[in-house]
């Protein structure tokens, strides 16, 4: 996968369960501060130099070479590929190194299947061809988090329906996200995400401005930091401007999300990014908080509309402000939505359920002829 931090936050329980089940588990990712945590958890880590922007052909070839050497050295019976570039590159390398079983996790399609510029269309054509080649495996299971992503890739002819599986998100440890009563006092609305434009950060800030103009007494908190290596990141200049305006409380990068949600009344994610099933919304449901999110693949699949949260159109700051305003004015409604969200999380998003589904897929893909 791209980063060791993503492994820790999204895949560690699956790897630990696989190890308990008798698998010898290795982890390959780019360098990062979380490598030590991976090794402390008892896994051997291998560095693969993934470049997220992928603009340098020499770097991309170097990544492919590193994967090829690693697969030839380890000769794995099964590889589990997570996020777009590892799925594409790892799938190609698995074909040519004789890996017998491949599990590919499509946790969102990113922006490549959404944007419509000429450059984006060319990139989409190229990525589709890569998916076709990466999915030509002896044994293959492709895990999707929402049905739209599955239908999108099925429509390209890259794979058949029999190779697809559906798991709603990466799971949440319910005990770590307790369902606590809402705090008293000024209502708090939290957005926690990578600060990418496509995540709807500007719309969140605009909604805060609208609510301020209406005289609504609310604390709008934005959790996350700029990502200079990503061309879609908000800039430090934008963050400075928002801080100066004072309509949004900038919290920076935080790891105590359960506490932040427990300290909030409403959780918001106005994303139009190519989401799989946003972990932030799963965590919000576990914490029993009403959600405001967009009617967009992945986001709408993480809630029950009008039961656990409210859907708004993408890129519509006014609709976003209206939905937040409604939940501020109707505390009983948002508390009922929070309770329904907790029930949804217990039924569908429990990490135990997600881990069990992954182990079943591993067994299917590693069955010997």
C-alpha angles and dihedrals in degrees: 000000000000101000136017089226090063090052092053094046099040113019111025096099091051092050092048091050091048090052091051088050090058103265120136100230125204124180124212122188143127120286119281146139093272095063089092090054090053091052092044087056088060102259128126110237126210122195117231114178102230113178109204097207092048096201099132113078092198091055091048091051089049090054092051091049092051091051091048092052092046095049092046090050098047097033091204122202089212135020123194109204118198130192127012106288096042089049092052099039096034091049092052093048092045089058094054098042097051100249105170100204131038129184113188120192112206099194094174132330096242119217099311094091093042108048118083107196118121091252090050092050090052091048090048091053091050094046091049090054089050091051090052091054095040092054095054095104137145090236120011139174119178114197118209128188098205135024097239092062089049093050091046093057093039089055090057092058091238093130144357128254091248091065094055129095130182123220116166103229135316095291135244131241099237094204090058092054104050121194103240131172117269116265119255124238131039111014114254124210118191131197114186117183146112102288097247122144091234089058087070097250094146091048090053091051092046090051089053089053091050093050090048090052089052091053094245111161103224138136109226109197124193116198119194142061137248117272107212092185092062118076089212094057124119112247130246087242090059091049091050090050093050091048090052093049089054098208092114128046107225108214099177123213112339135181097190095081094146089058092045092053092045087054091052136075099205134024119211133194113168093180129160093174120121093270126182100199109317113242090210091063092047089052091047090054091049090052091051097244126147112244134218112196142144131278089245133123111279095013095063090044091060095063142039102241113242090001105066098009150338128274121214131182117269119263092012110127093175093054089046092052090047092053093048090046090052093053092046090054093045108050094167091055093052092046090053089049090050092052090049089049092054090051090050091051092050091050102041113010105046112133090226090060093046093048092050091052091051094050090050090053091049089054092050094050096045097049108127124229 
